[in-house]
Amino acid sequence: MLAANFSTVRKNFKGYCDTANNDLETVIITRKEGGNAVLMSEAEYNNIMENLFVRSNKETYSRLKESINQLEQGQAAIRNIDNDE
């Protein structure tokens, strides 16, 4: 995570956007009067929103955790799906 003041970010906005996207780095934009802001890639933002959505439904999240546990314990099976049947 990077922190930079508003003026610095404004002077090199493209560079900070590139850093957020290419390095998946979160940039905290600080301001003298408070009310800081966060700059992150769209991919990171979407990932956070997806995780919040999945975790907001206890049943879905429980099923996901159980599936992960089964996979880690070698209880997964590979299936081939044939569209011709």
Secondary structure, DSSP 8 states (H G I E B T S, - for coil): -EEEEHHHHHHTHHHHHHHHHHS---EEEE-TTS--EEE--HHHHHHHHHHHHHHHSHHHHHHHHHHHHHHHTT--------TT-
